[in-house]
Amino acid sequence: MYLFHEIEKFTKLIIKMRETLVTLQDAIKGIALMSAELDQMFSCFLVNKVPNNWLKLSFLSLKPLGSWFDDLIQRVA
């Protein structure tokens, strides 16, 4: 049961990450509007911080973005 919960949690996180990264990319290109959420996300990337919209779905961590992402890859694997 615990494993199913973890798989579901990481699936939701990865879906959110993909959606927001694609939308942010479109906003940077000028194809989509830059929302407040995307602007906050972009600002977090500039200072190597995990965006709040990802942290809401993520595991608890105080690591900077690079280390957090490495940890995410290991957890999913």
Secondary structure, 3 states (H helix, E strand, C coil): CHHHHHHHHHHHHHHHHHHHHHHHHHHHHCCCCCCHHHHHHHHHHHCCCCCHHHHCCCCCCCCCHHHHHHHHHHHHC
